[in-house]
């Protein structure tokens, strides 16, 4: 029997079927304003809950895109958080989002998962756009592994049940795990190389084991995109390297979901990652193939200090050659 918390995770729907507040707001509003106020050329669109629908029309080009962010602008309390961000993720690509603290990484993730409404612009998943499709369904296509999820898990819950509960993408789920679900969860534990943790409770797992189990949980819902929000935070050097090697194997699997790794550290960019999005001050500093974007000049600009990118084989390291900003 799975008995989950009654408080929802930031990125997961409530069991009642009623979406949290963003789904009820006018799409793109800031503090209750109409979304077109002060935004030239942006056509206001208000979507009430009963008007949300599935099956938005897709073009052939849209079908090739896993994620597409178009002219995304987010303004709150007069502060521009994201400035006209454009980003496209296509099939067969694995991405890294890189940037300093305050660069807009968290805000972009919140927009991708439907919890931060744009002031203007669009976010589309598999050709379906938030505001024009049922965002509760769209979010199920995006798996998220983050510290917020890790901190909410029940200490006594066995790993098998943690993974199985991911099928419902909610944390206040009450129900019995079926035989089919157990078999699927066990298969995923094998996939994330944690079969030995089947009966082990969450409270005694190491940080690295928890991250792998949460990836298995996210995969239970069969997402098309798996976002890893600083998954190596809190891992010691050996555990971090073991986890990164696991990510490499996961991303190299034939039917792997598209991986999006959010990090500050170039050392975590494994060979399987093919593209980078570098943010600075809420703007796109650089985006494209790793070979074209990952260089000392872009990193120096992104982190506000002179950086020297070093490469050893297919891995990277970063050396700060001159400190140029005060400690914060």
Secondary structure, 3 states (H helix, E strand, C coil): CEECCCCCCCCCCCCCCCCCHHHHCCCCCCCCCCCCCCCCCCCCCCCCHHHCCCCCCCCHHHHHEEEEEEEEEEEECCEEEEEEEEEEEECCCCEEEEECCCCCHHHHHHHHCCCCCCCEEEEEECCEEECCECHHHHHCCEEEECHHHHHHCCCCCEHHHHHHHHHHCCCCCEECCCHHHHHHHHHHHHHCCCHHHCCCEHHHCCHHHHHHHHHHHHHCCCCCEEEEECCCCCCCHHHHHHHHHHHHHHHHCCCCCEEEEEECCHHHCCCCCCEEEEEECCEEEEEEEHHHHCCHHHHHHHHCCEEEEEEECCEEEEEEEECCCCCC
